[in-house]
């Protein structure tokens, strides 16, 4: 099956006042117009591939430095590197399409012309990201795709089926987008393929604006919410965080390499041990650091991470900022 149908019910808000009412939001819209780019013309698709065939630094492969890694041949290491890259990009392809669909809903449901104008630009951004990642997979990785992880599917099901724009914004702009930004930063900084580095750089230009929408649009909603509404938003935030911090492991890539279930369990155990004991591990240095810092600080600033949910966050290894 090459598509999924997700049923939802949304109210559409038609605006008749087109004057500037939120200058900071209109400014974000102006930046979005200024910074549009074209994946067909602005990406150097003829960039030569790395001589050794690697797309990312080997340090981003979960088992790098492990006894299992030491037993792999050079050919197997290159193939695993490419498959892990394809798995990560597959996750991002699905996420960019999910964001495109969610933002198309936000154009309908947000109030205020400034908010609608900006969301229309984000629909275009996400379509372009979906396009450029798909092109990269086709050009560099022989069109290799991996299935959508269950946690990612569940997160976007909840985003796309909830009728409230602010719930969509919390999960999409401040949680899922932060996950994506961290992935793109990590891959951009660790790319062996200069073409992948440029793709990540271009995408990151857009992503900071997307998180900016949530930081501008949500504070008033959170401040004006009733206690029960606040608790619902806090709980939904925690669920979204749980989805992006758990359940993402490239098991299909290892299966395709011929790893047995026992070997895959060994890989998972090695990954957990490295993450828990080594602050210099690439995953922690480039991904967990950026994601936790940006996500937790932003969510705490607008009042969605409180003492009430501290134990739930602690179970994920997240500490609230001192001022929260």
N, C-alpha and C positions, 0 to 999 in steps of 0.2 A: 504494500500500500504506500503510495507516494504523497499522501496528504492526510490531515486530520481535520475533522469538523468539530468546533467548539461552540456550543450554543450559549448565547448570552442575551441579556436584555438591558438596553441602555437608554437613558433619556438624552435627547439632543437639544442643546441650548442654542437658539438662533439669536444673534446679537444685532441690534440696530444702531448702536452708538459706536462709531468707529474712531472717535477721538482718543488721544493718548490719555489713559487713566492711570497706568502704572509705568512711570518713566523707566524704572530699572528693568522691568520686563521688556519694554519696547527696545531698550538698549541692547538686551540680550538677542532680540530678534534682528536688530541691525547688524550685530556682530555675526550672526548666523548667515545673513545674506552676503556679507563681505567675504566670509571665509569658505564659501562653497568651492568644491573642487570636483573634477571629473575623472573618474577611474579609468576611462578610456584614453584620456590625453595626458593626465598629470602623473601617472605612474609609469616609470621606465621599465616596461615589460620585457625589453630586450636585454636587460642586465644579465651578464653571464652568471651561471650557477657556480657555487663553490667547487673547487677541484675535487674535494673528497666526498661530495654528495650530501654532506650534513646541512641541515637547515637551521638547527639550534646548537648551542654549546652542549656537549655531552653531559655537563653538570646538571642539566635540566631533566635528564633521564633518571627516574626514581632509583634505579639500582646502580648508578654510577659510583664506583669505588667499592662496591660490594664484592663478595666472593663469586656471586653469580656473574657479575660484569667481567670479572677477570677470566672467566671461562669462555666468554664469547669471542668469536673470531672478529677481525676487522669488518668483514662484510656484514656480519650479524649486528655489530654495533651501529653501523651506518643505517641498516634497515630498521632497527629499533628506533633510532633517532628520528627517522622520517615518519614512522608510524605514530610515535608519540606526538610529533608535531601535527600530523593529520588529525589525531584524536582531539587535541586542544583546539585546533581551528574548526573542527566539526562542532564542538560545543559552542564556540563563538558564532558560527554561522547560524545555528538555531536561535541563539540568544539575540542576534541582530534582527532576525525576522520576527521573533516574538516582540522585540521592542518596537519595530515598525508597526506591527498590528496594534499594540497597546497605545502607541502615540496617535494612531489614526482614530482610535476610540476617544482619546483625550481631546482631540480637536472638537469632537462632538460635545463632550461632557463638561469641559472647563467653562467657567464663566469669565467674561471679559475678552474684548477683542485682542488685547495685547497678548494674553495667554494663548488664545487660539492661533494667532499669527506665529508665535514661537513654536508651538507644537506642530504646526504645518511644516516648519523647517526641519524639525527633528524627524518627521516621517521621511523626508528626503534624505537626511543624514543616514538613517538606519537602512534605507533601501540601498544606498551607495556602499555602506559597509558590508551588507549582505552580498552585494555584487562583487566587490573587490576581493573578499575572502574566498568566494566561490571560484573566481578567476585564478587566484593563487593556487588553490587546491588542484584545479585542472591543469595549470601550466607547469607547476613544480612537483606535484605529488601524484600525478597520473589520475586525478579525479577521485582519490581515495577518500571515502567518508566513513564515519562511525555513527552508530545509532545515538539518538538523543538520550542523555542520562535521565533516569527516572526522576531524580530530584529537580532537574531543570524542567522537565515536563510538568511536574506538580506545581512548581513555582509559577510558571506561565499560565497554567490552567487557572490558578487562583487570581492572577493579575487580570486575565482576559475575561473572566466571568463575573468579577465583582463590579457592580455598577457605579461605585463611588470613585470620583477622579482622584481624591486624596489618598485612598488606599492604593490605587494603581501607582500613584506617584511615589509613595513611600517605598513600595517593593521594587519598582522599576528604577527610578532615578537615583535613589539613595542606597539601595542594596545591590540589585543586579548590575547596575551601571558601574558601581564601585568594584565589583568582582571583575567585570570586563576590563575596566581601566587597569587594574592590577595585572591581569593577564597580558594585556597589550604592552604595558611597561616592562614586564619581565621578559617577554619574548623580544621586544624591540632592543633591549639592552643586551640580550644574550644571543641575538640572531647571528648565525654564521652566514646566512644568505642576505646580501645587501638589499635584495628586492623585498624580502620579508620585513627588514628593518624600516624601509621606506613606507610600506603598507601600514605598519604599526604607527609610525610617526604621523601619517596623515589622519588615521582614525582618531588618535589621541587629541588632535587639534579640535575635533568636534565634541569629544566626550566631556570635556570640562564644562562646556555650555549646558550639557544635559543635566549634570548634577546641579548646576547653578539654578535651573528652573525649580527644582525641589526646595532649594534653600531660600528662594524668594517666595514661592507660592504657599509653603506649608506652615510657617510660624503662626500666622493669624488663625488658621484652622485649628491648630493644636491648642493655642491659647484660649480660644473661644469654645472649645469642646467641653461637654459635661464630663463628670468623673467616669461614668460608664463608657462614654465614647473614647475618652483618653485611654482607659484600660484596654479597650478593643484595639486601638491603634498600637499600643505598646505590645500587646500579644501578637498582633499580625506582624509587627516589625521583628519580633523574636523568631517567629516561624520562618520568615523570609531569610533571616540571618542563618538559621539552622540549615536551611536548604542549600545555601551557597557554600557553607563551611563544611558540610558533610556529604558523603555520597559521590564525590567526584574522583574517580580513580580509573585509569585507562585499561581496565581489565581486558577489553576486546583486543587492544593492541598486543598485549602479552599473549593472549590465546592465539592470535594470528602468527605469532613468532614461534609457536609450538610449546609454550610454557605449560607445564602440568598444573592442576589445581594446587598441589603441594608447593610448587615453585612460586606460584602467584601469591599464596599465603606468605611465603618467605619474603617476597618482594614487599608486600604490604607491611609486614613486621619491620623490615629494614627501614622503610620510609618513615614509619612512626617513630622508631628509635632515633633516627637522624634528626627529625624535626624536634623531638623532645630534648635532645642532648647537645645540639650544636647550633648556636646562634649564627654561625657563619655559613650554614647550609644555604644553598642558592635559593631554595623555595622560601625559606624564612626571610632571607635578606631582601629579595626582590618582590615577593608576592605578599606573604603574610604581613610583613611590616607595613607596606603601602596600604593594603586593604584595611587592616585593622585601624591604622591611624586615621585614614580618611573617613571610613565608614562610621566608626565609633564616635569620633569627634563631631562629625556632621549631625548624626542622629541625636547625640546628646545635646548639641547646641540648640536644636529646635524642640527639645523636651520629650523625645520619644524613648529615651533610655533613662529609667529612673531607679531609685532604690528598690522599688517593687519587683523589678525584673532582674536585679543584680544576681541572685542565685542561678537563674536560668542562663545568664550570660557567662557566669563563672564556669559553668559546666562545659562551655565551649572554649574556655581559655581566654575569655575577654574580660578585661578590667575596665570599669567605668572611669572616665577622666575625673580628677579630683574635684573639679568644680561642678560636676553633674549631680 
